[in-house]
Amino acid sequence: MNSVSNQNEYRNLRIYYGDLHNHCNVSYGKGLLTDSLSNARLQLDFVSVTVHAVWPDLPTDDPRLGYLIDYHHKGFARAFENWKDYLKVIDAHNLDGEFVTFPSFEWHSNQYGDYCVYYKGGADLPILQSPNLPALKDEAERLGTPVFVIPHHIGYKSGYRGINWAEFSENLSPVAEIFSFHGLSESTEGPYPYLHSMGPRHQMGTAQHGWSLGNKFGIIGSTDHHNAFPGSYGYGRLAVWAEALTRDAIWEAIARRRTYALTGDNIELEFSLNGYLMGDSCPANPERRLVIQVRGSSTIDYVDILHNNRVIHRECILPPETGQQTVKVYLEFGWGEDPDPTPWDIDLEVTGGNLVKVEPHLRGYGPKDTPSDERFAYTRWCQDRPDHVSLQTLTRQNPTVHTAATEGLVLEIDGDSNTVIRATINGQQFIQPVHELREGSRSYYLGGFVSPAICFHRAVPENEYTLHFDFLHNQTSNQRDWYYVRVRQKNDQWAWSSPIWVEA
C-alpha cells in the first residue's frame, strides 16, 4: 500500500496509510477489537483503535442530557475494565514491517476540546483522568514514555468541544485532525460541513485560524468510525512519509509533521519548498521554489497552493495524453432495494495486460448502522496471482441518495486495445474490454429493476491522475509564512498537505 518517492527530497521515504482515531466496543462503540484490527488490515498500513475513556466536564446538570450522561458513564466504565487486555491485543498485533499498531484513549472536554492520547506502545500504560487540559499535558510529559496528545474535530466552537487554541501545545500535538466523519475543519468555507448534532463549524476552531495565530502543526485525517472499521472509505485517513513501516518510523514521521490528510482515495502527494519537506521549517528566502507531485486514484480536478491561507496558484490543466496505456478502473458495486445485506463473491482477472496495483475502497457498516448478527469483520480480498483479484463482502442499500454504502476496488492496469477485465460476480460472467471504458462507465445488474448493480467506472488514463509542476513565489516577509497544498479529484476525493513554514 506504499509508494516510493520520485522527488529527491523524499527519496529515502515511503508513503504509508493509516487511521489513528476510530472505535469499537472496548468502550462505547460496536464490534470486537479483533474485528477492528482485521478490517484495518484490508486497506491500511498502520492503525490506532481508540478507547473512549474520560470526560471531566461532562454536563451532568442538564436534564435534557440524561441519556448522553448514562451512555458515556457506561462506556467509560467498560473502557477501564478492558484497558489492560486492550493493551495486550494492540501490542500482539503490531508486526514491524507488515502492520503497525498504537494504543490510544480519547479525553473529552467541552472547555478545551477533544484530544486523543497516543502511546508508542508497551504494557502498564495509564488512562490519564486529568481534570483539565493543562493537567493532562503535564501528566503526559511526566510519564517518561513517548506520547502524543492530538486534537480532533477542532472546528466546533470553543466551549462546545471545539479546540481552545490558547492551550495548544506544539510539543505534544505535532498534528491536528482536520477531517473525519464529523466533516472538514480546514476552514468554514470548504466542503464537508459539520452536520453532527454537536453543531456547525466555527471559524476560530479551524486549522487556518490556528495557523494564523502562529501555531505550528501538521494535519491528519481519521474516520472517528464507531463500528469497528478503521479507514472506512470516505470518512478520512492519513498518509505519512516515513523511512519504514515500524512503530519508531511512523511515530517519528508524525512527530516531524510529515503527514497529510485524505478523505478516502490513497492520493500520493509530494510537496517541497526550497528542498524542505512538508512539516519542515526553512530559513528566510525571498525566492521560494515549490515542487508538487501528485498521483491520484482518479482524474485530478485541480491542485491549489496556499500561502498564509490564501490561494496563490491553481494548477488545473492536465498534460495531454501521450499514448500511454496505463489506466485506473474503479469497480464499484452495491445499490439495489433489498432491505437485507447483499453478499458478493467477486473474481477479477486481467487478460492481455498487466494488473499493476489494487486499491480497495471498503466502507463496512456505516458509523450508525447496527448489524443484526454482530458480524463486523466479514470482508476478505486477496491478489493471489499477478493478474487475479478475489473479494468477498456484503453491501446494503444506500441510506440516502447522497450517502453511499457501496464497496469497490481500483485496478491500475497497463494494457492496450486487447486488454480485458474478466469478472465472475456472484456466479455471473462479465467480460469488459478496457478500451470501451475509456469512453465512459459501463453498468450491469444482477437481476431486474432495483436489483444490486455493478459499475465499471471510466478508465482514467495516467496523464489525468498524475501531475508534476514547479511554482516560484517571490515573497519577502517580516513574519513566519506557511504554505500548504490541497488536491481535489473529480470524484470529490481530497488531500491536504501539512504546511511548510518559511522563517521571517
N, C-alpha and C positions, 0 to 999 in steps of 0.2 A: 504494500500500500504506500510505499515511499518512493521518492524520485530524487535523482541526483541533479545538482545544480549545473547549469551551463555558464553562470557568471563566475568570474574569478573570485569575487568576494565571498561567494558561498561554496567554493569548490570543495571544501573539506566537510561540508554539512549535507544532511539529507532531510527531506520533509517527512514528518510523522503526524498522523491524525489521531485526535482523541476527544474525549468528553470528560470534563473534570467535575461536573455537577449534575447529578441525576439520583433517583431514589428508588427504593424497593420497600419490602415490608419489614426490614430491620427496625425501622421506626414507623411513622405513618407513610403509607405508600402501598403498593401491591407487587406481588411476585417475589420469589425467593432470590436471595443474594446470588446463589449459584446460577439462576436463570439470567440475572443481570450480566454476570461475567460471561456466560455463554453467548448471550446476544451481543455483547460488546465485541467479542472476537470475530463476529461476522463481518465487520467493516471498520474496525478501529485498531490502532497500534497500542494505545495506552488509555487507561480509564481510572477514574476515582468514583466509586459509588458512595454517595454522601448520606450521612445519617443525620436526620433532624434531631436536635438534642436540647437546645437551650433558647429560652425567650424571656429574659429577665424583666422586661417591661410589658409583658402580655397584659392587655387591658381587661383585668378581671372585674372591674366595677361597672361595665356596660352590660345591662341585662339583655341587650339585643344579641350579644356575642356568646351566649351560654354554650351553644353547640360548638363554636370555634374553640372556646377555652377547654371544654372536655376533650375534644378531638386532639388538641395539642398535648394536653397533660398525659393522655393515654399513650400517644406516640412517643413522648419523651421518656416515659417510664419503660416502654419497650426498648428504646434505644440503650438505656443504661443496662438493662437486663441482657441485651445481646452484644454489647460492645466488645467484650473480651473474645468471644467466638468470632465476631466480625473481623477483628484484627488478625486472627489466625487464618481465616479464609482468604482475606486480601493478600496476606504475605504468601500463602501457599500457592496462589495463582500468579504471582509475579515470576516471570521467566525472562530474565535479561536476554536480549537478542531476539525474542519472539513476541512477548506481550508483557507490558509493564503496568503495574497497579500501584495506586497510592491510597492510603486511608484518609478519611476526612469526616468532619462533622459540621453541621450548619448552626450558626449562632445568629438568632434573630434579634432585631431591635427596632421599635418604632422611632426612637430618637436618633439612632446612629445609622440605621440601615442594616441590611442582612449581609453577613460575611460567612464564607466557608473557610474553615481552618484545615490546612493540609499538612500532613507529615510525610517525610520521605519514606518512612517505613519503620518497622520494628515492633517489639512487644512492649506491654506496660505503658502505652501512651494514654494520656488522660483526656477526658472530655472536660474542657475548661468551662466552669459555670460562672464566669466573670459577670459582675453586676452591670458593667458598662464597658464601652469600647476602650477607653484608656486602660482600664484594669485588664481587659483581655489582651491588649498589646503588651502590657508589662509582664503578665504571666507567660505569654508566649515567648518573649525574649529571654526569660529566666529559666526556660525548660532545659536548655543545653542540648537541644536536638533541632535539626533543620525544620523550619515551619514557615508556611505562608498563611496570610490572613487576607483573603481575596474577596472584594465586594462584588455583589451581583444585583440584578435588576436595579441598577443605580438610578434609573430615570424617574422613579417615583419622587414625589415631593418629600423633602426632609421633614421628619416628624410622622410620616406615613410609610415608613420602611424604605425611603429613598436615602441615598448617600448623604452624609454630612461631611463636606469637603474639609471643614475646619479640623477634623480629627483624622484626616487621611495620612497614612504613613507609607512613603515610597519604599522604605526598607523592607517592611513586612508585606507590602502589597505592590509587587513589581508590575502586576497587571490587574485589570478590572474586566469583569464580564459585561459586554455591551449587547449581546444577543442571546435570547433563549426563547422558550415558548411564551414568555411574558411580552416579547417584542424587542424592538431595537432602540437603544439609547445613545446612538451616535449624536443625534440632535433631535429636536422636536418636529422637524420638517421632513425627515426621511421616511422611508417605507416602514411597514410593520409597526403600526401604532400599538400602544398598550391597550388591550381590551379586557384584561383580567378584572375581576370585581374589586381589586385593590385600587383601581383608578387610572387616570391618564398620565401621560408623560409631563414632566415639569422641566423647564429649560435648565434650571440650576442643578438638576441631577444628571445632566448629560455628560458624555465624555468630552465634547467640545468645550463645555463650560469648565470642566475640571482642568483641561489643558490651558485654557485662557487664564486660570488662576495661577499658573506656573507649576502645577503638579506634573511630575514626570512618571508616566505609567504606560505600559503596553496594553493591548486589548486581546480578549479572547471571546469565543462563543461557547456555550454549552447548552444542553437541552433543558435542564431542570425537569426532566421527564419523571413521572411518578409511577410508571408501570413497567419497571424492570427492563427498559430498552435503551441503554446508553447509545448516543449517536443517532437516535431516531431521525430519519431523513427529513430535513426541512425545519427542524426545531433548533438547530445550532450545533456547532462543534468548533474545535480549534485546530490549527496546524502549528507545529513548531519546527524550526530549523535547528537540528541537533547533530552532534557528532556520531551518535549511536543510539540504538534502541535499548537503553538501560535507564534504571532509576536515576543514577547520577547525571547522565547526559540530558535526559528530559528535564530534570529539575534545574540544571544549570541553564538550559535554553529558556525556561520560564523566568528564572531569576534575571537573565540578561535581556528579557523582553523580546526575544527572537520568536515572536508569536504573531499570528493573525487570526481573525475571526471569520467564520464561514456560516452560511445558512444551512447548507447541505451538500452541495457538489464539492468534490475534492479539487478545488481550483488550486493550481500551483502558482504561487506568487513570489517573485523575487524583486526586491526593491533596494537599491543602494544609492547613496549620496556621497560624492567625492570619495568613493571606496569604502564607506562605512555602511554597516548592515542595519536593517530595521531593529529598533530598540537602542541603537547607539547614540552617543553624543559626539559631535565632531567639532574641531576648532573653527573659530570665526573665519569666514572666507566669503568675499563678495561674489565669487563665481561658484555656483552650486550646480554641479552636473548630476542629474538624476538618471538612473538607468532602471527601466522597468521591463520585466519579462513575465508574461502570463501564459499559462497553458490551462485552458478551461476544460470543462466536461461537455460544453455545448457552445453555440455561437456567442461570441463576445459582443455585447451591445456597445459598451464604452468603458474606458478606464479614466478616472479622474485623478489628478494630482492636486492636493490641497496644501496650501501654505497658510499657517495660522488660521485654520478653519475655513479658508476661502479658496474656491476652485480657481486655480491659475492656468490649468490646461486640461482639455478633454481630448483624448485620443479615441476616435470613433470610426476612422476609415481603415478597414481591414485590407491587407495586401491582396493583390489579385491571385487567383488560383494559378498555379504553375504546372498543372498536370500531375500533381502528386495524387497518390491513390489511397492514402491513409484517411480513414473516416471514423467518426464515432456514431454509433447507433444505440439509441435508448429504447430498450424493450420494456414497456410498461403494461401492467395487467391488473385487473380488478373489475370495477364497475358492477353493473347488474342490480337487481332489485330483490334478491333473495335475502330475507332477514337473518339467515344463518350464515356463518362464515363459509367461504368457498375454498376448498382445498385445491392446491396447484401442485402438479408434478411436471416439471419442465426439463427437457433436454435440448440443448442447442449445440449445433455443430457447424463450423465454418469450413466450407469446401472451396477450393480454387483461390485461396488466400490464407493469410496468417492472422490468428487471433492474438493481438499484441498484449492486450490488457483487459481486465474485467473490473468494473467499479460498481459494487452493489449500492442500490438506493432502497434501503429497507427501513420500514417505519415501525412495525409491530403494532400493538394496541395503542390507540390514542391516549393522551395523558389522563383523560377522564373516563375511558372505557372500562367496563368491568366484565371480563370473560366469565362465562357460566361454569367452566371446568377448571379455572385457576391455572390453565396452561399458558405460560408466558414464553417459554423457550421452545418454539415449535418450528423454527426455520433452520434449514440446512442448505448450504451450497458448497460446491467444490469445482475446481478445474482439474479433473483427473488426467486429462491429456492436453497437449498444447492447443488443440483445435476444438475442445469439447468442454461444455459447462453444464452442470445439472443443479437444479434448485427445487426444493420442496418447501412450501409455506402455505399460509392462509391469507385471504383478504376478506374485507367486509364492505358493505355499502359505504359509499362516500357520505359522511354525515351531513354535509350541506353541499350545494352546488359550487361553493367556493373553498371547500376543505377536502383534500384528497386523502383517501385511505388505500390508495393503490400501492403496489410494490414494483420493483424493477431492477434492471441491470443495464449498465452502459458497456457496450462492447467496442473496443478500439480495434479496428480491422485494417490490415494492409492487404489490398487486393486490386482487382481490375474489373473489367466488364463481365468476367466469368464468375466472379465471387458470389457465393450463395450462402444464406443462413438457412440451414435445415432444422426445423423446430418440431419436436414432438411434445405437445402440450395436452395434458390430461387424455392421452391416447390418440389425439388427432394430429394429423400431419400438416405442416405448413412449410412451403418452400418459398423463400423470399429472396429474389435477386437483389443484391445490394445496389446495383446501378439504378433500379427503379426508385429506391429510397432517396436518391439524390434529388428527385423531383419533389418529394414530399412524403408524408407519412402514409402508412397502409394499416388499416384496422380489420380485425376479424372477430367473429363471435363464436362462442362455444355452443350456442343454441339459437333460439329465436330472439324476438324482440325483448329488450331489457335483460337478456342473459349476460353472464360475465363475458368480458371482452379483453382483447389484447391489442396493443398498438406498437408497431414498429415505427418509431418516430423518424423524421427526416434524417438521412445520413449527412452529418455535418463534416465538410472537408477540413483538413488540418489547418488551412490558411484562415479559417473562420474561428477556430478555437485557440490559436496561438497568436501572440502579439509581442513584439520586442521593439522598444524605442528608447531614445535618449531625449532628455529635455534639459536645456541650460537656463537657469534662473539667476539673473544678476540682482543681488539684493545686499544692501548694507543696512545693518540694524544695530541699535543700541540695547536690544533685548534678546533673550534666547528665543529663537524661532523654532518652529516644528513643521515638519512635512509628513504627510501620510498619503496612502493610495487606496482608492476603493474601486472595485471591479463589479460591473453588472453584466450578467449574461441575459440573452433574450428570453430565457426560460424563467427569469426573475430569481435566479440564484446569485448570491453576492459574496464578496470577500472584502475585508477591511484590514489593512496592514497596521501594525504598530508604528508609531512615528519614529522618525529620526530627527534629533534636535541639533541645531547649529548654535553654538555659543555666541554670545554678544561680542 
